[in-house]
Amino acid sequence: MTNPLLELKNYGQSVWYDNIDRAQLVSGQFKRMLDEDGVVGVTANPTIFEKSISVGHAYDEQMSQLIAAGKDTSEIYENLVIQDIRSVADLLRPIYERTEGRDGYVSLEVSPDLAHDTDGTIAEVQRFWHMVERPNLMIKIPATPEGIPAIEQAIREGINVNITLIFSLDNYRAVTDAYLTGLEVRNSEGKDISTIASVASFFVSRVDTLVDKRLEDMIKASNDPAEQQQLQALAGKAAIANARLVYQEFKRIFSTPRFESLKHVGAHVQRPLWASTSTKNPAYRDVLYAEELIGPDTVDTMPLETIEKFRDHGKVRSSIEDHLDDAKATFTALEEVSIHYDQVTQQLQDEGVQKFADSFHQLFAGIRSKQQAIKKDQVAR
């Protein structure tokens, strides 16, 4: 049997793994995904590291050494994470070389506490870039209003950027403008732009989660069967429609004379990356978002569960440009029932920043808890 994950590259889509877990690195599970499933990149976020570091014992030995060296919680976190990022970057390096910098990247996110601090974000981007010292590193910057100028500055400095927490078309346009402006300034300074890579991470399933909840509340509040049916027909439609419209905007922006002039001197397109592609609603097909957003110059970053399910029964076709008229009609219909696009997408970004910040703080609490347990164990010995 063929592996559907391997077929995706025939349609121009790259599969990145949305997880970093040292236990998988040690066991060889991660390497097998590179070799057998065609995974060509990795993303991570505070929630992922919180789960990986706080659960199990894969990090205990290094933590014991760092505690004995007198490192504080922040220093322990950075040492643990940087070691994983470097290890993954080195495993991905052959892919980076083979694809001439198209794939083979690992992403490291700046602190979510800096999401509304431009200068703080820029400083941390620079610090992480020099600390990791790998050309196939991407620094993740949120697409908040304060993050946009940090994106431009990072690109100007030749730093690869993964822009995260994008939900709306207007926000996506601001992200692409920051990328192009950064390239233009760097090129005007006579510096090479051919080695810079960037992806725009557009979150998918969370859109349906929020919109469907609002539709459900409206259905419960209605006594009109026709109205209930109208509302129910909109469930599960917003997320895919949103991503498909973003892809159309991607095609438009990266076929303009503005980009063509940059392409002439080596610039690469900033590929859309579909994040949050695991299916949250059990009523929907479990690989729904992975199947419906396949197309050229895209990346799908999948958690382990989605990788396993898509490997088992994913159906591959060029789907990203299907039903575009329906996609536009979906948002018109949502507006007509007072579910407003701008409000939904802004709420999702605000909640996304907060969720990552909560995970970041939980991660530090988990490290402190492990510190205490390891110290007790050291004293007992």
BADOMI-980645 format. One record per residue (C-alpha): x, y, z. Coordinates in steps of 0.2 Angstrom, whole numbers, padded with zeros to 4 digits, always signed. Example, Ala and Ser with C-alpha at 12.3 -4.5 7.8 and 13.67 -1.06 7.14 Angstrom:
// residues 2
+0062-0022+0039/+0068-0005+0036/
***
This chain:
// residues 381
+0000+0000+0000/+0006+0018-0004/+0008+0030+0010/-0004+0045+0007/+0008+0056+0017/+0021+0053+0003/+0009+0057-0011/+0007+0075-0004/+0023+0081-0011/+0017+0077-0029/+0004+0091-0026/+0017+0103-0020/+0013+0102-0001/+0026+0099+0012/+0022+0089+0028/+0030+0096+0044/+0028+0088+0061/+0019+0098+0075/+0029+0092+0090/+0046+0090+0098/+0048+0076+0111/+0065+0071+0116/+0059+0053+0120/+0054+0052+0101/+0071+0058+0096/+0080+0046+0107/+0069+0031+0102/+0071+0034+0084/+0052+0037+0081/+0056+0055+0074/+0069+0049+0062/+0057+0036+0056/+0044+0049+0052/+0057+0058+0041/+0062+0042+0032/+0045+0033+0030/+0032+0047+0031/+0040+0061+0021/+0040+0073+0035/+0052+0088+0030/+0050+0100+0044/+0045+0103+0062/+0036+0116+0072/+0034+0118+0091/+0025+0130+0103/+0024+0133+0122/+0010+0120+0123/+0020+0107+0115/+0036+0110+0126/+0025+0110+0141/+0018+0093+0138/+0035+0086+0133/+0045+0092+0147/+0033+0091+0161/+0028+0073+0157/+0040+0058+0158/+0058+0057+0162/+0067+0061+0146/+0073+0078+0152/+0078+0073+0170/+0096+0069+0168/+0100+0086+0159/+0089+0095+0172/+0099+0087+0186/+0115+0093+0179/+0108+0111+0176/+0101+0111+0194/+0118+0106+0201/+0126+0120+0190/+0115+0132+0199/+0104+0137+0184/+0087+0146+0187/+0071+0140+0180/+0072+0151+0164/+0090+0145+0161/+0084+0127+0163/+0070+0130+0151/+0081+0138+0137/+0095+0124+0139/+0082+0110+0137/+0073+0118+0123/+0089+0124+0113/+0096+0106+0115/+0081+0099+0107/+0080+0112+0093/+0098+0110+0088/+0096+0091+0088/+0080+0092+0077/+0089+0105+0066/+0104+0093+0063/+0092+0079+0059/+0083+0090+0046/+0099+0098+0039/+0101+0085+0025/+0083+0089+0020/+0087+0108+0020/+0102+0105+0009/+0093+0093-0003/+0078+0105-0005/+0090+0120-0007/+0082+0128+0008/+0064+0125+0004/+0061+0113+0018/+0071+0106+0033/+0066+0119+0046/+0063+0118+0064/+0053+0132+0073/+0057+0140+0090/+0044+0152+0097/+0048+0168+0106/+0040+0170+0123/+0021+0173+0122/+0023+0186+0135/+0031+0197+0122/+0017+0196+0110/+0013+0214+0113/+0031+0220+0114/+0039+0224+0098/+0057+0228+0105/+0056+0213+0117/+0052+0202+0102/+0066+0208+0091/+0078+0206+0105/+0073+0188+0109/+0073+0184+0090/+0091+0190+0088/+0096+0181+0104/+0088+0164+0099/+0095+0165+0081/+0113+0167+0088/+0111+0155+0102/+0104+0141+0091/+0117+0144+0076/+0108+0134+0063/+0103+0140+0046/+0088+0129+0046/+0080+0138+0061/+0064+0148+0060/+0059+0159+0074/+0041+0160+0077/+0033+0178+0079/+0015+0180+0082/+0005+0191+0070/-0001+0203+0083/+0000+0222+0078/+0016+0223+0089/+0023+0207+0080/+0022+0214+0063/+0036+0226+0064/+0047+0213+0072/+0044+0202+0057/+0050+0215+0045/+0065+0218+0056/+0069+0200+0057/+0068+0198+0038/+0079+0213+0036/+0092+0204+0047/+0092+0188+0037/+0083+0178+0050/+0070+0165+0044/+0053+0168+0052/+0037+0157+0055/+0023+0170+0058/+0010+0162+0069/-0008+0165+0075/-0014+0171+0059/-0033+0170+0057/-0040+0184+0046/-0037+0190+0028/-0032+0207+0033/-0019+0200+0046/-0012+0189+0033/-0010+0204+0021/+0000+0213+0035/+0011+0198+0037/+0015+0197+0019/+0018+0215+0017/+0030+0214+0032/+0039+0200+0023/+0041+0209+0007/+0046+0225+0015/+0059+0217+0025/+0066+0209+0009/+0065+0225-0001/+0075+0234+0013/+0088+0221+0014/+0090+0220-0005/+0092+0239-0006/+0106+0237+0007/+0115+0225-0005/+0112+0210+0005/+0108+0193+0000/+0089+0188+0001/+0090+0171-0008/+0093+0161+0008/+0079+0169+0018/+0064+0158+0021/+0047+0162+0029/+0030+0153+0031/+0014+0161+0037/+0005+0150+0049/-0014+0151+0047/-0024+0142+0060/-0038+0132+0054/-0048+0121+0065/-0050+0134+0079/-0061+0144+0067/-0074+0130+0066/-0073+0128+0085/-0078+0145+0088/-0090+0148+0074/-0099+0131+0077/-0101+0135+0095/-0110+0152+0091/-0121+0143+0078/-0125+0129+0091/-0130+0143+0104/-0141+0151+0090/-0149+0135+0085/-0154+0131+0104/-0161+0149+0105/-0172+0147+0090/-0189+0139+0089/-0190+0140+0070/-0186+0124+0061/-0181+0133+0045/-0169+0145+0054/-0162+0130+0064/-0159+0121+0047/-0151+0137+0039/-0139+0139+0054/-0134+0120+0055/-0130+0121+0036/-0116+0133+0040/-0108+0122+0053/-0090+0115+0049/-0089+0127+0034/-0079+0142+0040/-0062+0136+0043/-0059+0128+0026/-0067+0142+0017/-0056+0154+0027/-0040+0145+0022/-0045+0143+0004/-0048+0162+0002/-0031+0165+0010/-0023+0154-0003/-0031+0165-0016/-0024+0180-0008/-0007+0171-0007/-0007+0168-0026/-0012+0186-0030/+0001+0194-0019/+0015+0183-0025/+0012+0186-0043/+0012+0205-0042/+0026+0215-0050/+0032+0219-0032/+0036+0201-0028/+0042+0197-0046/+0056+0211-0044/+0062+0202-0028/+0060+0185-0036/+0072+0191-0049/+0086+0193-0036/+0083+0176-0027/+0068+0179-0016/+0056+0165-0011/+0038+0165-0009/+0032+0165+0009/+0022+0149+0009/+0005+0147+0019/+0007+0135+0032/-0009+0126+0039/-0008+0125+0057/-0021+0117+0069/-0026+0104+0057/-0032+0091+0069/-0050+0089+0069/-0058+0094+0086/-0076+0089+0082/-0079+0070+0082/-0094+0073+0070/-0082+0078+0056/-0070+0067+0047/-0054+0065+0057/-0043+0071+0043/-0055+0084+0036/-0043+0099+0036/-0028+0089+0030/-0038+0082+0015/-0046+0099+0010/-0031+0110+0010/-0019+0102-0002/-0011+0112-0015/+0006+0119-0022/+0017+0130-0011/+0008+0125+0005/+0014+0117+0021/+0003+0106+0033/+0010+0105+0050/+0002+0089+0058/+0002+0082+0076/+0006+0064+0078/-0012+0059+0079/-0016+0067+0062/+0000+0060+0054/-0005+0042+0059/-0023+0044+0054/-0019+0052+0037/-0006+0038+0034/-0020+0026+0037/-0034+0033+0027/-0030+0050+0020/-0037+0054+0003/-0025+0064-0008/-0031+0076-0021/-0028+0094-0026/-0042+0102-0015/-0036+0119-0010/-0045+0128-0024/-0062+0118-0023/-0078+0127-0021/-0071+0145-0020/-0088+0153-0023/-0095+0143-0009/-0081+0149+0002/-0086+0167-0001/-0104+0163+0001/-0101+0155+0018/-0095+0172+0025/-0109+0181+0018/-0121+0169+0026/-0112+0170+0042/-0113+0189+0042/-0132+0188+0039/-0134+0179+0055/-0123+0191+0064/-0107+0181+0066/-0095+0194+0061/-0078+0188+0053/-0068+0202+0060/-0074+0199+0078/-0072+0180+0076/-0054+0181+0070/-0049+0195+0083/-0056+0184+0097/-0046+0169+0090/-0030+0178+0090/-0032+0186+0107/-0037+0169+0114/-0022+0160+0105/-0010+0172+0113/-0017+0169+0130/-0017+0150+0128/+0001+0150+0123/+0005+0162+0138/-0004+0150+0149/+0005+0135+0143/+0022+0144+0144/+0018+0148+0163/+0013+0130+0166/+0029+0125+0158/+0039+0135+0170/+0028+0129+0185/+0032+0111+0179/+0050+0114+0178/+0050+0121+0195/+0041+0106+0201/+0053+0094+0193/+0067+0105+0201/+0060+0102+0218/+0058+0083+0215/+0075+0081+0208/+0083+0091+0222/+0074+0080+0235/+0080+0065+0226/+0098+0072+0226/+0097+0075+0245/+0090+0058+0248/+0105+0050+0240/
***
